[in-house]
Amino acid sequence: MNTYTLSQTLSAILAWTAPLYCVVCDGPVEAVSAWPLCSVCTARLTVDGGRRCDICGKPIISELNRCMRCRAVTVSFDGAFPLYSYAGVARKLLIAYKSQKRRSLAVFLAVCLAPEILARFPGYTIVPVPPRPGKLRKEGWDQVELLAGILERRWSLPVARLLVRRKGGNEQKTLDRAGRSINVVGRYVLLPRITMFGNTKPGNAVPLKVLLLDDIMTTGATLSECASVLKAHGSDRVSAIVIAAD
């Protein structure tokens, strides 16, 4: 039995003994899939290549470069790029990843992110948006950091950690849009740099070009606060990429 035939046989046995079901439609997943997402639902996830708002990155149809919502706001980041709208397949996918802790979806999401980062943000250093204090202890993992780690290992993309931290506050998902914007004001700070003698300096070295990485963008308030801190300490340009925008 050659290697290909053996692989087919093992895949068939695995599909029969421990079948995968799609986290979106609950249908069967092909035996060769590395993640619990069927080919039909995968095909429905497409990145909109049309015109986008130059702030939030959501698709627009007007002749202006900004959507109605972003015309009335001021943000510190230089533009965001969401892969998808937070609806349909993308919404169910992210709920499965975040709330149901389907960590095997991290590789799939990284596969979706990587080509856009390589094409749109060459020379940028990825900075994962830090979780609120206590989240790691409560949930046992950081879904954004997991994505950053895969991007770093598989595509050799530069990642800068321990630059920014969050100082408490309520969970963003428990608040309305106005509450989200207020909740993060002043909550992000640059971590001090620790010297070899145990002393600290008031600021860490920050990259000139930063790409903030997060899973979902709603108001953009979190990204704006992080960008403000980074720019105040030396970053020249701070953009953002997220999986979905609500």
Secondary structure as the mmCIF struct_conf table of DSSP 4:
data_model
#
loop_
_struct_conf.conf_type_id
_struct_conf.id
_struct_conf.beg_label_comp_id
_struct_conf.beg_label_asym_id
_struct_conf.beg_label_seq_id
_struct_conf.end_label_comp_id
_struct_conf.end_label_asym_id
_struct_conf.end_label_seq_id
HELX_RH_AL_P HELX_RH_AL_P1 THR A 3 THR A 17
BEND BEND1 ALA A 18 ALA A 18
STRN STRN1 TYR A 21 TYR A 21
TURN_TY1_P TURN_TY1_P1 VAL A 23 CYS A 25
STRN STRN2 PRO A 28 PRO A 28
TURN_TY1_P TURN_TY1_P2 ALA A 31 VAL A 32
BEND BEND2 ALA A 34 PRO A 36
HELX_RH_AL_P HELX_RH_AL_P2 SER A 39 ALA A 43
TURN_TY1_P TURN_TY1_P3 ARG A 44 ARG A 44
BEND BEND3 GLY A 50 GLY A 50
STRN STRN3 ARG A 52 ARG A 52
TURN_TY1_P TURN_TY1_P4 ASP A 54 CYS A 56
STRN STRN4 PRO A 59 PRO A 59
BEND BEND4 SER A 62 ARG A 66
TURN_TY1_P TURN_TY1_P5 MET A 68 ARG A 69
HELX_RH_3T_P HELX_RH_3T_P1 CYS A 70 ALA A 72
BEND BEND5 SER A 76 ASP A 78
STRN STRN5 ALA A 80 SER A 85
BEND BEND6 TYR A 86 ALA A 87
HELX_RH_AL_P HELX_RH_AL_P3 GLY A 88 LYS A 98
TURN_TY1_P TURN_TY1_P6 SER A 99 SER A 99
BEND BEND7 GLN A 100 GLN A 100
TURN_TY1_P TURN_TY1_P7 ARG A 103 SER A 104
HELX_RH_AL_P HELX_RH_AL_P4 LEU A 105 ARG A 120
TURN_TY1_P TURN_TY1_P8 PRO A 122 GLY A 123
HELX_LH_PP_P HELX_LH_PP_P1 TYR A 124 TYR A 124
STRN STRN6 THR A 125 PRO A 128
HELX_LH_PP_P HELX_LH_PP_P2 VAL A 129 ARG A 132
TURN_TY1_P TURN_TY1_P9 PRO A 133 GLY A 134
HELX_RH_AL_P HELX_RH_AL_P5 LYS A 135 GLU A 139
BEND BEND8 GLY A 140 GLY A 140
HELX_RH_AL_P HELX_RH_AL_P6 GLN A 143 TRP A 155
STRN STRN7 VAL A 159 VAL A 159
BEND BEND9 LEU A 162 LEU A 163
STRN STRN8 VAL A 164 ARG A 166
HELX_RH_3T_P HELX_RH_3T_P2 GLN A 172 THR A 174
BEND BEND10 LEU A 175 LEU A 175
HELX_RH_AL_P HELX_RH_AL_P7 ARG A 177 ASN A 183
TURN_TY1_P TURN_TY1_P10 VAL A 184 GLY A 186
STRN STRN9 TYR A 188 LEU A 190
HELX_LH_PP_P HELX_LH_PP_P3 LEU A 191 PRO A 192
STRN STRN10 ARG A 193 ILE A 194
HELX_LH_PP_P HELX_LH_PP_P4 THR A 195 THR A 195
TURN_TY1_P TURN_TY1_P11 MET A 196 PHE A 197
BEND BEND11 GLY A 198 GLY A 198
STRN STRN11 THR A 200 LYS A 201
BEND BEND12 PRO A 202 PRO A 202
BEND BEND13 LEU A 208 LEU A 208
STRN STRN12 LYS A 209 MET A 217
BEND BEND14 THR A 218 GLY A 220
HELX_RH_AL_P HELX_RH_AL_P8 ALA A 221 ALA A 232
TURN_TY1_P TURN_TY1_P12 HIS A 233 GLY A 234
BEND BEND15 ASP A 236 ASP A 236
STRN STRN13 ARG A 237 ALA A 245
#
